[in-house]
Amino acid sequence: MTSRRETDKFEFSPSADERVTNYLRHLNEANDGWINLMPGVHVDEERTPTLPGPFALFTGRQAPVTMATLVPPKAAKKSLEGVTIGLLHPTGNKAVARLAEAGVDMPDGWVVKQDHNKRGLLILTPPGTPEHLIVEWSIRAGTALCREEMTGEWQAVVYLP
């Protein structure tokens, strides 16, 4: 039997990300759970989003909005690994180069594990990286890779241990 995780879903402003940072700190201490972050976007009532058809598996097409997922390391790897950042985004591969062009540089010691057009960008932070830096960088990167007009607010869904 599978149990359902408790979640907390809320909106926040990037300049007031303390709640997200505190949750990431809690998950890091528990070595469990994850957080999904997505920018709020303006919805155009007249425009119907194009949904991928049955051949979507063979295309590089993604939703136009970026989603960042922050996952703490498991207890056994805590001394070797930090938080993993996953970024699903609509810009294809070579996202690291696009981020650099947008002024969102990869911090020292952060390792790109994957930069794929379908599976997104996967980054491993060093152990002990401050949670507020991870949250701030994820928001900056998500903003730079989003293709829709953003509202300025972000949404967080926290999956608790």
C-alpha positions in Angstrom: 0.0 0.0 0.0 1.4 3.4 -0.9 1.0 6.4 1.3 0.2 9.9 0.0 2.6 12.6 0.9 1.4 15.7 2.6 1.9 18.8 0.4 1.9 22.6 0.9 1.1 24.7 -2.2 1.5 28.4 -2.2 2.4 31.5 -4.2 5.4 33.7 -3.4 7.3 36.6 -4.7 11.0 36.0 -5.7 12.0 38.8 -3.3 10.2 37.0 -0.5 11.4 33.4 -0.8 12.0 32.7 2.9 9.2 30.2 3.1 10.6 28.2 0.2 14.1 28.4 1.8 12.9 27.3 5.2 11.1 24.3 3.6 14.2 23.3 1.7 16.2 23.5 4.9 13.6 21.3 6.6 13.7 18.8 3.8 17.5 18.8 3.8 17.6 18.0 7.5 15.1 15.2 6.9 16.9 13.9 3.8 13.5 13.5 2.2 10.8 15.2 0.2 11.1 17.7 -2.7 9.9 21.1 -3.9 8.6 22.1 -7.3 8.8 25.8 -8.3 7.0 27.3 -11.3 6.7 30.9 -12.4 3.2 32.4 -12.6 2.3 33.2 -16.2 -0.4 35.3 -17.8 -3.1 33.2 -19.3 -4.4 34.2 -22.7 -8.1 33.2 -22.9 -8.0 33.3 -26.8 -4.9 31.3 -27.2 -5.2 27.6 -26.8 -2.0 25.9 -25.8 -0.8 23.3 -28.3 -0.6 20.0 -26.5 1.8 17.4 -27.8 0.2 14.6 -29.7 1.1 10.9 -29.7 4.5 11.5 -31.3 5.6 14.0 -28.6 8.1 11.4 -27.4 10.0 11.9 -30.7 10.0 15.7 -30.5 12.0 18.1 -28.4 8.9 20.1 -27.6 8.2 21.1 -24.0 5.6 23.2 -22.2 6.5 26.9 -22.4 6.9 27.3 -18.7 10.0 26.2 -16.7 9.6 24.0 -13.6 12.5 23.7 -11.1 12.6 20.7 -8.7 14.8 20.8 -5.6 15.6 17.4 -4.1 17.8 17.0 -0.9 20.3 14.2 -0.9 19.5 10.9 0.9 21.2 10.5 4.3 23.8 8.0 3.0 25.0 10.5 0.4 24.7 13.7 2.4 28.5 14.0 3.0 29.1 13.5 -0.8 26.2 15.4 -2.5 24.2 18.5 -2.0 20.7 19.4 -3.2 19.9 18.3 -6.8 18.2 20.9 -9.0 16.2 19.7 -11.9 15.0 22.2 -14.5 12.4 21.2 -17.1 12.3 24.0 -19.6 11.2 24.7 -23.2 14.6 25.9 -24.7 16.2 22.6 -25.7 19.7 21.5 -25.0 22.6 23.8 -24.2 20.6 25.5 -21.5 23.8 26.2 -19.5 25.1 28.3 -22.4 21.7 30.2 -22.6 21.8 30.8 -18.9 25.3 32.2 -19.1 24.2 34.5 -21.9 21.4 35.7 -19.7 23.8 36.4 -16.8 22.8 33.3 -14.8 26.2 31.7 -14.2 26.8 28.3 -12.7 28.2 28.8 -9.2 31.6 27.3 -8.4 31.5 23.7 -7.5 28.1 23.0 -9.0 28.1 20.1 -11.5 26.0 19.8 -14.5 24.9 16.1 -14.7 22.6 16.5 -17.7 21.6 19.2 -20.2 19.1 17.4 -22.4 16.4 18.8 -24.8 13.6 16.5 -23.3 14.8 15.6 -19.8 16.0 19.1 -19.0 18.9 20.4 -16.9 20.1 18.4 -13.9 22.6 20.1 -11.5 24.2 18.8 -8.4 25.2 21.3 -5.7 28.1 20.7 -3.3 27.3 19.5 0.3 26.5 22.4 2.6 25.4 24.9 -0.1 23.2 27.4 1.6 19.5 26.8 0.8 18.8 30.4 0.0 21.4 30.3 -2.8 19.8 27.2 -4.3 16.4 28.8 -4.2 17.5 32.1 -5.6 19.6 30.5 -8.4 16.7 28.2 -9.3 14.3 31.2 -9.6 16.8 33.2 -11.7 17.4 30.2 -14.0 13.7 29.4 -14.3 13.0 33.0 -15.2 15.7 33.1 -17.8 14.4 29.9 -19.5 10.7 30.6 -19.4 9.1 31.5 -22.8 5.8 32.9 -21.5 5.0 36.3 -20.1 5.4 36.0 -16.3 3.3 37.6 -13.6 6.2 38.1 -11.3 4.8 35.7 -8.7 5.9 32.0 -8.4 4.2 28.9 -7.2 5.7 26.3 -4.9 4.5 22.8 -4.2 6.3 21.2 -1.3 6.2 17.4 -0.9 6.9 16.8 2.8 8.7 13.8 4.3 
